[in-house]
Amino acid sequence: MKIKLTPELAYLIGLWRKIRSFEGLGVHGDQKILETFSKEVLEQKLTTPEKLLTDGKRVYFYHTAYKKFFGEVEKEQLERFKYLNEYAANYLAGLFDAVGKIDENGVVSLAKLNNEDELMLLRLGFKTKRKKGECIIEKPLIFLAFIKNYVKVSKDHKIFEVVEKLKNKD
């Protein structure tokens, strides 16, 4: 079975990267994350509904080929996501949905990022700085404009309305 990276799979891999479950191929988190992961997995036909398992805190399924593929993409992220395209946008949107947040001052940050993640962001043109173990995106509106069409969990955040208004001014 030859698996090809698609933008939709890139989103799932980004979501999975930092909140993976140790059981099977899945994620742990709040209800919205579990529902998003489940919906995406089923839409991508990675598994069937009866093979999707949950215990309320995590959702997962077993598929050796996809688990191996997700791991390969994770290892090759610097090569696979080096251009500002739909693949990178989906991947970063998944990462943002998993560990990103926007505080009340509009500061956009990503938790749990390692040096390789920061390097990938820098190569894509998104400068970051570390603060209290989190990566702060220095130009948040540019970053949010890049991922806004692909986020699924965080799309209801009011800052995305600001991004849309600023975009429409041009």
N, C-alpha and C positions, 0 to 999 in steps of 0.2 A: 504494500500500500504506500504510494508516494503522496505525501501531503505537501501542498503548496500554500505558502503564506498568502493570505488575503487581508485586506484592511480589517475585515470583521474579525478574523482570527487574531490579528495584531491587537485589537481592542481587548479580546479575551485574555491574551497573554499578558498584556499590561495590567489588567485587573487582577489576574492570578498571581503575578510576580511577588507582591509584598504581603498578600493575605491568604496565601495558599493553605489548604488543609493538608495535614500530614497523611490523611487517609485518601487514597485514590487521587484523582485529578479534580480539584475543587477549591473552594474558598470558604473562609469563615468570616463572620461579620454580622451586621444588623440585617433586619428583614429585607430592606430595600436592595442591599448588595446581593443577598441570596436569591431574591426574585430576579434581579437583572442577570446574574450569572446563569441561572436556570433557563430563563427565556432565551438568552443568546446561544447557549449550548444546544437547545432544542431547535432553534431557528437555523443554526449552522449544521444541524443533523450530525452532531458529534456523538450523540447517544439518543436513546429512545426514552420516553417519559418513565417507563417501568424500570429502567436501569439507573435512573437518577435518584440518588439516596440523600436523605437529610436527617439530621437529628435536632433541628431547630436552631443550632448555632453555626452549622456548616452545611454545605451542599456539595456533593461530589459524585463521580462516577468512575468506573474502571475502564481504561483503554490504554494499553501499553504503548501503542504507536503514537497517539496524541501526547501522552505524558513525555515520551522521549523527544518529540518534536518541540513541545513547549520549552523543555530544558535546553535544547539546541538553540532555539531563537534567543533565549535568555543569555546564553553564553556568547552569542554572536550579535548582541544588540548594537554594539558600536559600528559594526559593518552593515547591518540590516536597516538601521534607522539613522542614516547619515544625511538624508535629504529632507527638505521641508515638503513632504508629500502626504498623501492620504494615509499611507502606512504609519508614518511617524506620528501624525495627528491622532489616529486611532489608538496607537500604542500609548501615547502620552495621556490621552483621554481616559483610558483604562487605568493607568497609573494614578491619575488625578482622582478618579472615582474611588479607588482603593485607599489611598493614603493622603490625598490632597485636602486642603481646606482654605477657606477664605474667611479671615476674621472680620470683626466689625469695622476695622479701619481700611478694609480692602486689601490687606496684605495676603498674598497668595503663597502658600507653603506646601511642601511635600515632605512627609516624614519617611523614615526608614531608607533613605537613599544612600547608596554607597558611592565611592569615588568614581566608579565606572558610569553610574547613572548621571552624576554631575558632569562628567566629561561629555557624555552624549548630549545633555542639555546645552552645554557650552558650544559644542560643534554645530548644533542646530541654531545657535544664535541667542539662546536664552541664558543670560548670566545669572548666577546664583550666589548667595552667600550663606554660610552656616550660622545658625543661631539656635542655641539650646537643642542641638541634635536634629534640627529641621533645616531643610533647604528653602530659603526664601527666594522667590523669583523676583529679580530686580525690576523688570518692566512687565508687571502683571497683565496689563490690558492687551499687550501684544501676544503674550502666552495664551490668555483666555480666548482671544479672537481666533487663534490657531486651532484650539481644541473644541471650541464651543459647539460646533455642529456634530460632534462625535460623543460628547459626554452623555451618559444615560442616567446615572445615579444623581449627579449634582446639577443637572440641567435646570432645576427649579430655583436655583440660587439667584437672588436679585441682582447680583453683579453682572450676570449674563445679559440682563436687560440694559444695563449701562453700556456694555460692549456693543450691543445691537444699535443703541441710539448713537453712539460715537461713530459706528460704521456708516450709519445712514446719513450722517452730516456731510460726508465726503462727496 
